[in-house]
């Protein structure tokens, strides 16, 4: 029996298994020393009792502001998935500010990017959201993950003409798409 032709077929599941097991181990490694009980809504209500606690919060970047002492990132918090990535959807616990000691380019840390922040709660900072005065919990980042942007599904241009064959077959319809 020739084993060489079966070797690639056996390697593919092994490689896929190893690749899929990397993400949870990274998340488990990042969670070490994190206080899971320090949820953002509770910290917003009583920030003084949570100062100095190590947290891991995920969310979407709303604004990135370079400062003299580093960079402040305003983040809309989202629940995290088991691989420490922000969940999609409308659920949120509020907003917070993540401070980084170095300069982070606002063109890269742009609005809408997903981020996971690990750091310690270092107080609060007041700022406006429109006419509303909001109190942001501030996290001094020790580590973070800026998740890669995902490709959006292709947008199909709408049909601009009527064809009697539309529901079944249309020989003149060629979908034009843009990435």
ZAMAR-257376 format. One record per atom (N, C-alpha, C): residue in three letters; x negated, y negated, z negated; chain. Coordinates in pm, 1 decimal, m for minus. Atoms other than C-alpha are relative to their C-alpha. Example, Ala and Ser with C-alpha at 12.3 -4.5 7.8 and 13.67 -1.06 7.14 Angstrom:
["ALA",[m89.0,119.0,0.0],"A"] ["ALA",[m1230.0,450.0,m780.0],"A"] ["ALA",[m90.0,m120.0,0.0],"A"] ["SER",[82.0,119.0,6.0],"A"] ["SER",[m1367.0,106.0,m714.0],"A"] ["SER",[77.0,m109.0,m73.0],"A"] 
***
This chain:
["UNK",[m84.2,117.6,0.0],"A"] ["UNK",[0.0,0.0,0.0],"A"] ["UNK",[m89.2,m124.5,0.0],"A"] ["UNK",[81.0,120.1,m13.3],"A"] ["UNK",[m141.8,m336.9,100.1],"A"] ["UNK",[49.4,m106.7,m97.5],"A"] ["UNK",[m39.1,94.8,104.1],"A"] ["UNK",[m130.7,m570.2,m202.7],"A"] ["UNK",[m21.0,m145.1,42.6],"A"] ["UNK",[29.8,136.9,m39.9],"A"] ["UNK",[m260.1,m875.9,m18.6],"A"] ["UNK",[124.6,m74.1,48.1],"A"] ["UNK",[m118.1,69.6,m49.0],"A"] ["UNK",[73.0,m950.4,144.1],"A"] ["UNK",[99.5,m30.2,m111.8],"A"] ["UNK",[m90.0,25.2,112.7],"A"] ["UNK",[253.6,m938.9,m194.9],"A"] ["UNK",[m57.7,m100.5,m99.5],"A"] ["UNK",[64.2,91.5,93.1],"A"] ["UNK",[4.7,m1160.1,m379.7],"A"] ["UNK",[58.4,m141.4,6.6],"A"] ["UNK",[m58.7,135.2,m2.7],"A"] ["UNK",[137.9,m1499.8,m252.8],"A"] ["UNK",[143.2,m3.2,m53.4],"A"] ["UNK",[m138.6,m4.0,49.6],"A"] ["UNK",[496.0,m1394.9,m329.8],"A"] ["UNK",[3.9,6.7,m152.3],"A"] ["UNK",[6.3,m5.9,145.7],"A"] ["UNK",[397.1,m1321.3,m688.7],"A"] ["UNK",[m57.5,m125.9,m61.7],"A"] ["UNK",[60.6,121.7,51.6],"A"] ["UNK",[195.8,m1638.7,m727.5],"A"] ["UNK",[97.4,m116.6,m5.0],"A"] ["UNK",[m92.6,113.5,m6.4],"A"] ["UNK",[477.7,m1876.5,m633.0],"A"] ["UNK",[84.1,m11.0,m127.0],"A"] ["UNK",[m76.0,14.8,125.1],"A"] ["UNK",[702.9,m1796.2,m934.3],"A"] ["UNK",[m88.9,m35.5,m119.6],"A"] ["UNK",[89.7,31.1,111.4],"A"] ["UNK",[403.3,m1810.4,m1167.8],"A"] ["UNK",[m38.4,m147.6,m0.9],"A"] ["UNK",[36.4,141.2,m8.5],"A"] ["UNK",[299.4,m2155.0,m1043.8],"A"] ["UNK",[119.2,m87.0,m36.8],"A"] ["UNK",[m119.7,77.0,33.4],"A"] ["UNK",[657.2,m2284.4,m1065.5],"A"] ["UNK",[29.6,4.8,m149.6],"A"] ["UNK",[m23.3,m12.1,143.9],"A"] ["UNK",[690.9,m2153.0,m1420.3],"A"] ["UNK",[m97.1,m87.4,m78.1],"A"] ["UNK",[99.4,80.7,70.5],"A"] ["UNK",[368.2,m2317.8,m1531.2],"A"] ["UNK",[24.0,m148.2,20.3],"A"] ["UNK",[m26.2,141.6,m26.4],"A"] ["UNK",[458.2,m2648.1,m1365.9],"A"] ["UNK",[120.9,m49.1,m77.8],"A"] ["UNK",[m119.6,43.4,72.4],"A"] ["UNK",[800.5,m2658.2,m1529.9],"A"] ["UNK",[m22.1,m1.2,m150.3],"A"] ["UNK",[22.7,m3.5,144.1],"A"] ["UNK",[658.1,m2584.7,m1873.6],"A"] ["UNK",[m89.1,m113.9,m48.3],"A"] ["UNK",[88.7,109.3,41.3],"A"] ["UNK",[426.1,m2889.0,m1873.9],"A"] ["UNK",[75.9,m116.5,m61.3],"A"] ["UNK",[m72.8,118.0,47.7],"A"] ["UNK",[688.6,m3160.1,m1928.7],"A"] ["UNK",[45.8,13.2,m144.6],"A"] ["UNK",[m40.2,m7.8,139.7],"A"] ["UNK",[837.8,m3029.3,m2255.0],"A"] ["UNK",[m118.3,m1.9,m96.6],"A"] ["UNK",[114.3,0.9,90.9],"A"] ["UNK",[490.5,m2976.6,m2403.8],"A"] ["UNK",[m53.4,m142.5,m16.1],"A"] ["UNK",[40.8,139.6,9.8],"A"] ["UNK",[399.7,m3339.0,m2323.2],"A"] ["UNK",[93.2,m75.0,m94.4],"A"] ["UNK",[m97.1,66.1,86.9],"A"] ["UNK",[719.2,m3455.6,m2491.5],"A"] ["UNK",[m18.9,42.9,m145.4],"A"] ["UNK",[23.1,m49.6,135.5],"A"] ["UNK",[653.9,m3235.8,m2793.9],"A"] ["UNK",[m125.2,m63.5,m59.1],"A"] ["UNK",[124.2,61.9,45.3],"A"] ["UNK",[302.4,m3376.6,m2817.7],"A"] ["UNK",[21.8,m147.4,m36.5],"A"] ["UNK",[m25.2,141.3,26.4],"A"] ["UNK",[427.6,m3735.9,m2800.5],"A"] ["UNK",[87.9,m20.7,m122.7],"A"] ["UNK",[m92.9,13.8,112.8],"A"] ["UNK",[695.5,m3676.2,m3065.8],"A"] ["UNK",[m66.1,19.0,m135.6],"A"] ["UNK",[65.4,m24.7,127.7],"A"] ["UNK",[441.9,m3586.5,m3334.5],"A"] ["UNK",[m14.6,m130.4,m77.5],"A"] ["UNK",[8.8,116.8,86.6],"A"] ["UNK",[466.1,m3833.5,m3620.8],"A"] ["UNK",[109.0,m102.3,21.9],"A"] ["UNK",[m109.8,92.7,m29.6],"A"] ["UNK",[779.2,m3999.9,m3479.8],"A"] ["UNK",[113.5,23.8,m98.3],"A"] ["UNK",[m114.9,m8.0,89.6],"A"] ["UNK",[1063.9,m4077.3,m3720.9],"A"] ["UNK",[127.1,7.4,84.7],"A"] ["UNK",[m118.4,m21.6,m84.3],"A"] ["UNK",[1365.3,m3928.1,m3539.9],"A"] ["UNK",[125.1,m65.1,m58.8],"A"] ["UNK",[m118.2,60.1,62.3],"A"] ["UNK",[1607.3,m4087.1,m3788.9],"A"] ["UNK",[10.2,m150.0,26.8],"A"] ["UNK",[m0.4,144.6,m25.5],"A"] ["UNK",[1512.7,m4442.2,m3684.5],"A"] ["UNK",[60.4,m27.3,137.3],"A"] ["UNK",[m70.4,28.6,m124.1],"A"] ["UNK",[1776.1,m4498.7,m3417.7],"A"] ["UNK",[16.6,m150.7,14.9],"A"] ["UNK",[m2.9,143.9,m25.7],"A"] ["UNK",[1796.8,m4841.3,m3254.3],"A"] ["UNK",[118.5,m71.8,m64.5],"A"] ["UNK",[m109.9,72.9,65.8],"A"] ["UNK",[2149.5,m4934.3,m3377.2],"A"] ["UNK",[m19.4,m17.3,m150.3],"A"] ["UNK",[26.0,10.1,144.1],"A"] ["UNK",[2043.9,m4861.1,m3737.3],"A"] ["UNK",[m110.9,m100.1,m27.9],"A"] ["UNK",[109.9,95.1,17.4],"A"] ["UNK",[1722.5,m5061.3,m3695.6],"A"] ["UNK",[49.8,m142.6,22.1],"A"] ["UNK",[m55.9,133.3,m23.8],"A"] ["UNK",[1920.1,m5356.8,m3555.2],"A"] ["UNK",[76.3,m49.4,m122.2],"A"] ["UNK",[m77.7,38.1,117.9],"A"] ["UNK",[2146.5,m5354.0,m3863.2],"A"] ["UNK",[m88.0,m32.6,m119.4],"A"] ["UNK",[84.4,19.0,116.4],"A"] ["UNK",[1865.2,m5331.9,m4118.3],"A"] ["UNK",[m147.4,15.4,39.1],"A"] ["UNK",[136.0,m16.3,m51.6],"A"] ["UNK",[1523.6,m5398.8,m3960.0],"A"] ["UNK",[m109.0,6.6,m106.5],"A"] ["UNK",[104.7,2.5,103.1],"A"] ["UNK",[1329.6,m5459.8,m4283.4],"A"] ["UNK",[m27.3,139.0,m56.4],"A"] ["UNK",[20.7,m132.4,59.4],"A"] ["UNK",[1384.3,m5104.7,m4410.3],"A"] ["UNK",[m72.2,96.4,94.9],"A"] ["UNK",[65.6,m88.6,m96.4],"A"] ["UNK",[1234.9,m4955.6,m4091.6],"A"] ["UNK",[m137.0,m50.9,44.7],"A"] ["UNK",[130.8,52.9,m41.2],"A"] ["UNK",[921.4,m5171.4,m4058.2],"A"] ["UNK",[m110.1,100.0,m33.1],"A"] ["UNK",[111.4,m92.8,16.7],"A"] ["UNK",[609.5,m4961.4,m4013.1],"A"] ["UNK",[31.6,142.0,42.0],"A"] ["UNK",[m36.7,m135.5,m43.4],"A"] ["UNK",[801.4,m4652.8,m3896.4],"A"] ["UNK",[m39.3,18.7,145.6],"A"] ["UNK",[38.4,m34.7,m137.3],"A"] ["UNK",[679.7,m4478.7,m3581.7],"A"] ["UNK",[123.0,52.6,73.9],"A"] ["UNK",[m119.7,m36.9,m76.3],"A"] ["UNK",[950.8,m4447.5,m3314.7],"A"] ["UNK",[m37.0,33.9,144.1],"A"] ["UNK",[7.6,m25.3,m143.0],"A"] ["UNK",[997.8,m4316.2,m2963.0],"A"] ["UNK",[135.5,m36.6,58.7],"A"] ["UNK",[m123.3,45.2,m63.6],"A"] ["UNK",[1259.4,m4505.2,m2763.2],"A"] ["UNK",[m21.5,m4.9,150.3],"A"] ["UNK",[5.6,2.4,m145.3],"A"] ["UNK",[1339.3,m4484.2,m2394.4],"A"] ["UNK",[101.4,m99.7,53.4],"A"] ["UNK",[m96.8,91.4,m58.1],"A"] ["UNK",[1517.5,m4719.6,m2159.6],"A"] ["UNK",[m44.2,m56.4,133.9],"A"] ["UNK",[27.3,69.0,m125.7],"A"] ["UNK",[1516.9,m4949.6,m1859.0],"A"] ["UNK",[m60.6,m137.1,m28.4],"A"] ["UNK",[64.3,131.3,16.4],"A"] ["UNK",[1290.9,m5253.4,m1828.9],"A"] ["UNK",[93.9,m107.3,54.3],"A"] ["UNK",[m80.7,113.7,m42.2],"A"] ["UNK",[1488.6,m5578.0,m1813.2],"A"] ["UNK",[m87.0,m118.6,39.4],"A"] ["UNK",[85.5,116.4,m24.4],"A"] ["UNK",[1206.6,m5832.6,m1824.2],"A"] ["UNK",[m139.2,28.2,m56.1],"A"] ["UNK",[138.4,m12.2,46.2],"A"] ["UNK",[827.2,m5835.5,m1856.0],"A"] ["UNK",[m60.9,m138.3,m2.5],"A"] ["UNK",[54.1,134.3,18.1],"A"] ["UNK",[662.6,m6148.3,m1995.6],"A"] ["UNK",[m143.4,7.6,m51.7],"A"] ["UNK",[136.9,7.2,50.6],"A"] ["UNK",[284.3,m6188.6,m2016.4],"A"] ["UNK",[m12.6,m113.4,m102.0],"A"] ["UNK",[26.3,100.0,104.5],"A"] ["UNK",[170.6,m6375.8,m2329.8],"A"] ["UNK",[m150.9,m10.2,m20.5],"A"] ["UNK",[143.6,14.2,30.0],"A"] ["UNK",[m163.8,m6493.7,m2463.9],"A"] ["UNK",[m56.5,123.9,m67.9],"A"] ["UNK",[49.7,m113.9,77.3],"A"] ["UNK",[m191.2,m6196.3,m2695.6],"A"] ["UNK",[33.5,134.6,62.4],"A"] ["UNK",[m35.3,m126.7,m63.3],"A"] ["UNK",[m64.2,m5932.1,m2451.2],"A"] ["UNK",[122.4,m15.3,88.1],"A"] ["UNK",[m119.1,m0.8,m84.2],"A"] ["UNK",[265.4,m5847.6,m2284.1],"A"] ["UNK",[120.3,43.2,m81.7],"A"] ["UNK",[m126.4,m36.0,63.7],"A"] ["UNK",[623.6,m5837.8,m2409.5],"A"] ["UNK",[93.7,54.6,106.6],"A"] ["UNK",[m92.6,m63.4,m93.0],"A"] ["UNK",[866.5,m5602.2,m2236.0],"A"] ["UNK",[135.1,10.6,m67.4],"A"] ["UNK",[m137.2,m12.2,50.1],"A"] ["UNK",[1240.1,m5640.5,m2294.1],"A"] ["UNK",[60.5,125.1,62.6],"A"] ["UNK",[m47.2,m130.7,m45.7],"A"] ["UNK",[1400.1,m5295.9,m2270.8],"A"] ["UNK",[143.3,23.3,m47.1],"A"] ["UNK",[m134.4,m45.0,32.8],"A"] ["UNK",[1761.4,m5178.7,m2259.7],"A"] ["UNK",[m11.1,147.2,m36.4],"A"] ["UNK",[18.2,m135.5,50.1],"A"] ["UNK",[1756.4,m4863.6,m2473.2],"A"] ["UNK",[101.7,95.3,60.8],"A"] ["UNK",[m83.5,m108.2,m50.0],"A"] ["UNK",[1895.7,m4537.8,m2330.1],"A"] ["UNK",[m32.6,125.4,m79.5],"A"] ["UNK",[31.8,m128.0,64.9],"A"] ["UNK",[1929.5,m4194.5,m2490.6],"A"] ["UNK",[m105.0,74.3,82.2],"A"] ["UNK",[104.9,m70.3,m73.6],"A"] ["UNK",[1638.4,m3969.0,m2401.5],"A"] ["UNK",[38.9,144.8,25.7],"A"] ["UNK",[m22.1,m139.1,m35.5],"A"] ["UNK",[1647.6,m3633.2,m2231.9],"A"] ["UNK",[m102.3,86.3,m73.6],"A"] ["UNK",[93.6,m88.8,70.1],"A"] ["UNK",[1459.5,m3327.3,m2355.2],"A"] ["UNK",[m143.5,m13.6,50.7],"A"] ["UNK",[136.6,24.5,m48.1],"A"] ["UNK",[1161.0,m3424.2,m2136.7],"A"] ["UNK",[m43.5,m144.4,m23.4],"A"] ["UNK",[34.8,135.7,46.1],"A"] ["UNK",[1150.8,m3772.9,m2299.4],"A"] ["UNK",[19.8,m108.4,104.8],"A"] ["UNK",[m32.4,98.8,m102.9],"A"] ["UNK",[1288.0,m3955.5,m1996.8],"A"] ["UNK",[135.2,m62.8,m34.4],"A"] ["UNK",[m130.7,60.2,28.2],"A"] ["UNK",[1580.1,m4203.6,m2022.7],"A"] ["UNK",[110.7,67.5,79.9],"A"] ["UNK",[m115.9,m55.5,m69.0],"A"] ["UNK",[1921.4,m4062.2,m1939.2],"A"] ["UNK",[62.7,m106.5,87.7],"A"] ["UNK",[m74.4,95.8,m81.3],"A"] ["UNK",[2122.1,m4221.0,m1663.2],"A"] ["UNK",[138.9,m16.5,m61.0],"A"] ["UNK",[m132.9,25.8,54.3],"A"] ["UNK",[2459.6,m4370.0,m1745.6],"A"] ["UNK",[5.4,m132.6,m72.3],"A"] ["UNK",[m23.4,129.6,63.5],"A"] ["UNK",[2604.3,m4658.2,m1941.3],"A"] ["UNK",[m21.8,m0.1,m151.0],"A"] ["UNK",[20.2,m2.9,145.6],"A"] ["UNK",[2529.0,m4542.3,m2297.6],"A"] ["UNK",[m128.6,m73.7,m36.2],"A"] ["UNK",[117.4,71.9,48.2],"A"] ["UNK",[2292.1,m4769.8,m2486.0],"A"] ["UNK",[18.4,m32.1,m147.8],"A"] ["UNK",[m3.3,39.3,140.0],"A"] ["UNK",[2202.8,m4854.6,m2843.4],"A"] ["UNK",[m31.3,m146.7,m19.3],"A"] ["UNK",[34.3,141.4,8.9],"A"] ["UNK",[2102.4,m5211.8,m2764.4],"A"] ["UNK",[m128.7,m28.9,75.5],"A"] ["UNK",[124.4,42.9,m63.9],"A"] ["UNK",[1787.9,m5393.5,m2662.6],"A"] ["UNK",[m111.0,m10.2,m103.8],"A"] ["UNK",[115.6,21.1,87.2],"A"] ["UNK",[1438.9,m5409.4,m2805.8],"A"] ["UNK",[m114.6,m54.6,82.6],"A"] ["UNK",[119.9,53.5,m64.8],"A"] ["UNK",[1104.9,m5568.6,m2727.1],"A"] ["UNK",[m117.7,88.4,m37.1],"A"] ["UNK",[122.1,m78.0,20.0],"A"] ["UNK",[791.3,m5362.0,m2682.1],"A"] ["UNK",[m119.1,m91.1,29.3],"A"] ["UNK",[120.3,83.8,m16.1],"A"] ["UNK",[461.4,m5546.2,m2733.4],"A"] ["UNK",[m120.7,88.0,29.2],"A"] ["UNK",[123.7,m69.5,m34.9],"A"] ["UNK",[143.8,m5427.2,m2567.2],"A"] ["UNK",[m114.7,m99.0,m16.0],"A"] ["UNK",[112.1,89.0,28.5],"A"] ["UNK",[m198.3,m5569.0,m2659.5],"A"] ["UNK",[m67.9,m52.5,125.8],"A"] ["UNK",[65.7,41.2,m124.3],"A"] ["UNK",[m320.6,m5588.9,m2298.8],"A"] ["UNK",[100.6,m60.3,97.0],"A"] ["UNK",[m83.2,53.4,m107.6],"A"] ["UNK",[m189.8,m5756.1,m1986.3],"A"] ["UNK",[55.7,116.1,81.6],"A"] ["UNK",[m66.4,m95.5,m87.7],"A"] ["UNK",[63.8,m5542.9,m1799.9],"A"] ["UNK",[66.0,m80.6,111.3],"A"] ["UNK",[m46.5,78.0,m114.3],"A"] ["UNK",[149.1,m5666.2,m1451.8],"A"] ["UNK",[151.6,8.6,15.0],"A"] ["UNK",[m145.4,m1.0,m17.1],"A"] ["UNK",[516.7,m5770.9,m1420.3],"A"] ["UNK",[46.2,54.9,134.5],"A"] ["UNK",[m37.8,m57.8,m129.2],"A"] ["UNK",[513.6,m5657.1,m1055.8],"A"] ["UNK",[11.1,152.1,m8.6],"A"] ["UNK",[m6.3,m145.4,19.0],"A"] ["UNK",[453.1,m5299.2,m1171.7],"A"] ["UNK",[102.5,34.9,m106.3],"A"] ["UNK",[m97.3,m20.4,107.2],"A"] ["UNK",[650.3,m5314.7,m1496.9],"A"] ["UNK",[121.1,m87.7,30.3],"A"] ["UNK",[m106.0,85.5,m52.2],"A"] ["UNK",[946.1,m5455.2,m1306.3],"A"] ["UNK",[137.4,43.8,m48.6],"A"] ["UNK",[m138.0,m22.9,41.4],"A"] ["UNK",[1318.3,m5474.1,m1373.5],"A"] ["UNK",[53.5,129.7,61.2],"A"] ["UNK",[m61.1,m124.4,m45.3],"A"] ["UNK",[1495.1,m5138.3,m1352.7],"A"] ["UNK",[m86.5,122.7,m12.7],"A"] ["UNK",[87.9,m116.5,16.3],"A"] ["UNK",[1191.5,m4914.8,m1410.2],"A"] ["UNK",[30.0,69.7,m131.9],"A"] ["UNK",[m19.9,m78.8,121.4],"A"] ["UNK",[1230.0,m4634.2,m1664.3],"A"] ["UNK",[m129.9,5.9,m78.3],"A"] ["UNK",[119.0,m0.1,85.0],"A"] ["UNK",[993.7,m4639.0,m1960.6],"A"] ["UNK",[31.4,73.1,m130.1],"A"] ["UNK",[m5.5,m60.7,133.0],"A"] ["UNK",[931.5,m4437.4,m2276.5],"A"] ["UNK",[m107.0,m67.3,m83.3],"A"] ["UNK",[90.2,76.3,85.3],"A"] ["UNK",[773.8,m4631.8,m2561.0],"A"] ["UNK",[m18.9,73.4,m132.3],"A"] ["UNK",[34.0,m56.5,130.2],"A"] ["UNK",[596.1,m4487.0,m2866.2],"A"] ["UNK",[m77.9,m107.7,m73.4],"A"] ["UNK",[68.6,103.2,76.4],"A"] ["UNK",[492.1,m4728.4,m3138.7],"A"] ["UNK",[62.6,m18.8,m136.1],"A"] ["UNK",[m50.5,28.3,134.0],"A"] ["UNK",[559.1,m4878.0,m3479.6],"A"] ["UNK",[84.8,m126.9,2.8],"A"] ["UNK",[m88.0,115.8,10.2],"A"] ["UNK",[835.6,m5119.9,m3569.7],"A"] ["UNK",[m73.5,m107.5,m79.6],"A"] ["UNK",[78.6,105.4,64.7],"A"] ["UNK",[671.2,m5451.9,m3654.0],"A"] ["UNK",[80.8,m124.0,m33.2],"A"] ["UNK",[m82.2,114.7,37.0],"A"] ["UNK",[966.6,m5681.2,m3720.9],"A"] ["UNK",[108.4,m26.8,101.5],"A"] ["UNK",[m105.5,40.6,m93.0],"A"] ["UNK",[1223.1,m5874.4,m3522.5],"A"] ["UNK",[m39.7,m129.1,70.0],"A"] ["UNK",[22.9,122.4,m75.7],"A"] ["UNK",[1230.4,m6154.5,m3269.0],"A"] ["UNK",[135.4,m45.2,54.7],"A"] ["UNK",[m127.1,52.8,m49.0],"A"] ["UNK",[1527.0,m6377.9,m3187.3],"A"] ["UNK",[m17.6,m54.1,141.1],"A"] ["UNK",[3.9,48.7,m137.3],"A"] ["UNK",[1607.4,m6457.3,m2826.2],"A"] ["UNK",[139.7,m3.6,58.1],"A"] ["UNK",[m134.2,11.6,m57.6],"A"] ["UNK",[1901.8,m6552.7,m2608.0],"A"] ["UNK",[26.8,107.3,106.1],"A"] ["UNK",[m53.3,m76.4,m112.4],"A"] ["UNK",[2107.8,m6327.7,m2383.6],"A"] ["UNK",[117.1,m85.1,49.1],"A"] ["UNK",[m98.7,99.0,m41.6],"A"] ["UNK",[2299.0,m6592.1,m2193.9],"A"] ["UNK",[13.5,m104.8,m109.8],"A"] ["UNK",[m23.7,93.7,110.6],"A"] ["UNK",[2457.9,m6810.4,m2466.2],"A"] ["UNK",[m3.9,70.1,m135.4],"A"] ["UNK",[m1.2,m77.3,124.0],"A"] ["UNK",[2443.9,m6531.2,m2726.0],"A"] ["UNK",[m141.3,10.3,m56.3],"A"] ["UNK",[130.2,m12.7,66.9],"A"] ["UNK",[2159.0,m6531.2,m2979.2],"A"] ["UNK",[m13.0,144.3,m51.4],"A"] ["UNK",[17.9,m142.3,29.8],"A"] ["UNK",[2028.9,m6172.3,m3011.2],"A"] ["UNK",[m125.8,19.5,m82.1],"A"] ["UNK",[117.7,m33.3,80.1],"A"] ["UNK",[1789.3,m6027.1,m3267.9],"A"] ["UNK",[m56.8,131.5,50.1],"A"] ["UNK",[66.1,m117.0,m57.4],"A"] ["UNK",[1549.5,m5786.3,m3099.1],"A"] ["UNK",[m91.0,65.2,m103.3],"A"] ["UNK",[107.0,m68.7,73.0],"A"] ["UNK",[1362.5,m5521.8,m3297.1],"A"] ["UNK",[m126.0,1.8,86.8],"A"] ["UNK",[126.3,4.2,m73.5],"A"] ["UNK",[995.2,m5539.2,m3198.4],"A"] ["UNK",[m80.0,125.7,m32.2],"A"] ["UNK",[81.9,m120.8,13.1],"A"] ["UNK",[787.1,m5226.0,m3137.8],"A"] ["UNK",[m138.7,m31.5,53.8],"A"] ["UNK",[138.9,13.2,m44.7],"A"] ["UNK",[407.6,m5251.1,m3123.0],"A"] ["UNK",[m39.9,133.3,62.4],"A"] ["UNK",[25.3,m124.8,m73.8],"A"] ["UNK",[324.2,m4994.4,m2855.7],"A"] ["UNK",[m137.4,57.3,m30.6],"A"] ["UNK",[125.9,m72.8,7.3],"A"] ["UNK",[58.6,m4735.5,m2918.5],"A"] ["UNK",[m17.2,88.2,123.1],"A"] ["UNK",[1.6,m83.2,m120.0],"A"] ["UNK",[152.4,m4527.6,m2613.9],"A"] ["UNK",[128.7,m25.5,76.6],"A"] ["UNK",[m121.3,13.2,m79.3],"A"] ["UNK",[400.3,m4542.5,m2329.3],"A"] ["UNK",[m12.9,80.5,128.6],"A"] ["UNK",[m5.0,m66.8,m130.3],"A"] ["UNK",[507.6,m4365.2,m2011.8],"A"] ["UNK",[86.8,m86.5,89.6],"A"] ["UNK",[m76.6,70.1,m102.5],"A"] ["UNK",[614.4,m4569.3,m1710.3],"A"] ["UNK",[32.1,104.4,105.5],"A"] ["UNK",[m41.2,m109.9,m86.3],"A"] ["UNK",[814.5,m4317.7,m1510.8],"A"] ["UNK",[m2.8,m44.0,146.0],"A"] ["UNK",[1.5,35.8,m142.0],"A"] ["UNK",[772.0,m4305.7,m1133.7],"A"] ["UNK",[141.4,m28.6,50.6],"A"] ["UNK",[m129.9,32.0,m57.5],"A"] ["UNK",[1051.3,m4457.2,m928.6],"A"] ["UNK",[47.4,118.6,82.7],"A"] ["UNK",[m56.2,m110.5,m77.0],"A"] ["UNK",[1282.8,m4196.9,m781.1],"A"] ["UNK",[52.7,m53.3,132.1],"A"] ["UNK",[m52.4,40.0,m130.6],"A"] ["UNK",[1381.9,m4206.2,m417.0],"A"] ["UNK",[151.6,m4.2,m6.9],"A"] ["UNK",[m144.4,10.8,m6.5],"A"] ["UNK",[1733.9,m4320.0,m353.5],"A"] ["UNK",[49.8,81.7,118.0],"A"] ["UNK",[m56.4,m73.7,m112.2],"A"] ["UNK",[1963.7,m4121.3,m132.6],"A"] ["UNK",[12.0,m93.9,120.1],"A"] ["UNK",[m5.6,80.2,m121.4],"A"] ["UNK",[1978.7,m4237.7,224.1],"A"] ["UNK",[137.6,m62.4,16.8],"A"] ["UNK",[m121.2,76.6,m23.5],"A"] ["UNK",[2235.1,m4497.5,311.8],"A"] ["UNK",[40.8,19.1,145.8],"A"] ["UNK",[m47.3,m14.8,m136.8],"A"] ["UNK",[2442.3,m4415.8,618.5],"A"] ["UNK",[80.6,m122.3,38.2],"A"] ["UNK",[m74.4,115.5,m47.5],"A"] ["UNK",[2572.2,m4705.7,822.0],"A"] ["UNK",[141.9,43.6,30.9],"A"] ["UNK",[m138.7,m40.9,m23.1],"A"] ["UNK",[2946.7,m4707.4,853.3],"A"] ["UNK",[31.4,12.1,149.1],"A"] ["UNK",[m47.7,m18.8,m136.8],"A"] ["UNK",[3121.8,m4596.7,1169.7],"A"] ["UNK",[67.7,m129.0,44.7],"A"] ["UNK",[m54.1,128.4,m45.8],"A"] ["UNK",[3208.2,m4904.1,1376.0],"A"] ["UNK",[92.5,14.7,119.4],"A"] ["UNK",[m90.9,m19.0,m111.8],"A"] ["UNK",[3420.6,m4749.8,1646.1],"A"] ["UNK",[90.7,118.5,m29.9],"A"] ["UNK",[m95.2,m109.3,18.4],"A"] ["UNK",[3713.7,m4514.0,1669.8],"A"] ["UNK",[m22.5,105.6,106.5],"A"] ["UNK",[11.0,m109.1,m94.1],"A"] ["UNK",[3685.0,m4175.2,1832.1],"A"] ["UNK",[114.7,97.1,m24.4],"A"] ["UNK",[m109.4,m96.0,20.0],"A"] ["UNK",[3973.9,m3937.0,1892.8],"A"] ["UNK",[m50.2,135.1,m50.5],"A"] ["UNK",[55.8,m127.1,44.1],"A"] ["UNK",[3736.7,m3649.6,1810.9],"A"] ["UNK",[m56.0,m6.6,m142.3],"A"] ["UNK",[67.3,24.3,127.7],"A"] ["UNK",[3632.7,m3794.0,1472.2],"A"] ["UNK",[12.5,112.1,m102.4],"A"] ["UNK",[m4.3,m99.5,108.0],"A"] ["UNK",[3769.3,m3531.1,1231.6],"A"] ["UNK",[m71.6,130.1,33.9],"A"] ["UNK",[55.3,m130.5,m35.5],"A"] ["UNK",[3624.4,m3242.4,1430.5],"A"] ["UNK",[m139.4,m10.2,61.7],"A"] ["UNK",[128.0,8.1,m68.3],"A"] ["UNK",[3349.0,m3328.2,1675.2],"A"] ["UNK",[m7.5,m133.5,71.6],"A"] ["UNK",[17.6,128.3,m66.5],"A"] ["UNK",[3214.0,m3656.0,1800.7],"A"] ["UNK",[m134.9,2.2,70.3],"A"] ["UNK",[128.0,m10.6,m70.4],"A"] ["UNK",[2949.2,m3629.1,2072.2],"A"] ["UNK",[m78.1,m130.5,4.9],"A"] ["UNK",[67.1,129.3,m9.2],"A"] ["UNK",[2870.0,m4001.2,2055.0],"A"] ["UNK",[m49.2,m52.2,m134.2],"A"] ["UNK",[35.9,49.5,133.1],"A"] ["UNK",[2815.3,m4033.4,1680.0],"A"] ["UNK",[m136.7,52.8,m41.1],"A"] ["UNK",[132.6,m36.3,51.3],"A"] ["UNK",[2455.1,m4036.4,1567.0],"A"] ["UNK",[m22.8,m82.5,m125.7],"A"] ["UNK",[14.3,79.3,123.8],"A"] ["UNK",[2409.1,m4134.5,1204.1],"A"] ["UNK",[m134.2,m73.0,m3.6],"A"] ["UNK",[120.9,81.1,16.6],"A"] ["UNK",[2161.5,m4414.9,1162.7],"A"] ["UNK",[m22.6,m15.1,m148.4],"A"] ["UNK",[26.6,10.3,142.6],"A"] ["UNK",[1995.2,m4414.7,825.0],"A"] ["UNK",[m118.5,m89.7,m22.5],"A"] ["UNK",[113.6,82.0,41.3],"A"] ["UNK",[1761.7,m4639.7,644.4],"A"] ["UNK",[m45.2,48.1,m137.6],"A"] ["UNK",[47.9,m49.5,130.1],"A"] ["UNK",[1537.5,m4531.4,355.7],"A"] ["UNK",[16.7,m100.9,m109.4],"A"] 
***
